[in-house]
Amino acid sequence: MSKQLNAIYSFCLVVALCLSTKPNASEQLAQTPSDKLNQLIESRTKTCLSEECSKKIKQLRKYARWNEAKAQLVLGIAYLYGDGVEQNTNEALKWLIRTSRNKQPDAKRYALKTMHILEMLYRQGIGVEVNQRQADYYQKRLLKHSYGPTLHQVALNALADNPAKALDYLRLADKQKHSPSTYLLAQLYHTGNAVELNLLTAANYYEALAISNYKDSRKQLSSITKQLSKLNSSDFQQNITKFERTLGMEVITVNPNNMGSQDKLTSMLSMFKEGDGKGINKYKSTGSHLRGQRCGSTSYMCTSSDGWDDLEGTGILGRAAIPSAPSGL
């Protein structure tokens, strides 16, 4: 079981790139927040290298000021990595925290992704001093919204000491369509680690992933289907037929990363401009600087009353890189 759990713990917890190397405990203590941030930046390939791409990132500021969550997140990530703009941690934090507080109807997915980034930055002290209280604050908000990557992270933390609790978190993350959690559940039922071995349950989880060709889910589903077929039991025949039908489906993989950063930004800006051009109120000025109101098209940014804006400050959004789980997992 220890070998299997070690393999499980090695999984990345998020939608993004992980640190290429993980320093040991003594090295981590010796590293400053800037050291950790530089290590993360060095592990990531910059994608916005042309002057035209940089101009487009700067054009996002207008829409970020107008409370467009996606623009805020992309801008924050760009400043965090110095991709298309000069690296500026305070500016990155300003836009990331603003995104996390965005209450617009279409902002939730970006706000949650941003809270996850902020949690890891504060928990690991990357670019900022370690602040477990702040990290816990973001984690609680993410759990309240049943955010898949956070549920997955908490499940990994609980897996060794409280498997039942870990499984509950993983099942909840699976309901949120979080593929790494679904895959981990499939592996656990497939191997009988932390839960009673159940090939049929494992196959059902693999099947949900096989449709999108996630990892080796199709290979695993095929293997289990063959094992079930050898049992010659009528109890499994309906499931076997279903699995074989899934395996027979042609999988068409669409890779959004084939689009370059400049093209992504052009598309994003066109979308924002289209909304503006159609007279949609989303980008119209209210002339107000009151808390809870849009700042509109003035040169001023929205500010909150708690002082964070004075303190805070893509890699294009496709895969916003954030650190892996804290060491020790």
Sequence and secondary structure as in RCSB ss.txt:
>XXXX:A:sequence
MSKQLNAIYSFCLVVALCLSTKPNASEQLAQTPSDKLNQLIESRTKTCLSEECSKKIKQLRKYARWNEAKAQLVL
GIAYLYGDGVEQNTNEALKWLIRTSRNKQPDAKRYALKTMHILEMLYRQGIGVEVNQRQADYYQKRLLKHSYGPT
LHQVALNALADNPAKALDYLRLADKQKHSPSTYLLAQLYHTGNAVELNLLTAANYYEALAISNYKDSRKQLSSIT
KQLSKLNSSDFQQNITKFERTLGMEVITVNPNNMGSQDKLTSMLSMFKEGDGKGINKYKSTGSHLRGQRCGSTSY
MCTSSDGWDDLEGTGILGRAAIPSAPSGL
>XXXX:A:secstr
 HHHHHHHHTS  SSS   SS   HHHHHH  HHHHHHHHHHTS     SHHHHHHHHHHHHHHHTT HHHHHHH
HHHHHHTSSS   HHHHHHHHHHHHT  STT HHHHHHHHHHHHHHHHHTSSS   HHHHHHHHHHHHHTT HHH
HHHHHHHHTTT HHHHHHHHHHHHHTT HHHHHHHHHHHHHTSSS   HHHHHHHHHHHHTTT TTHHHHHHHHH
HHHHHTT HHHHHHHHHHHHHHTS      GGGS HHHHHHHHHHHHHHHHHTT GGG      STTS  TTSS 
    TTSHHHH     GGG     S TT 
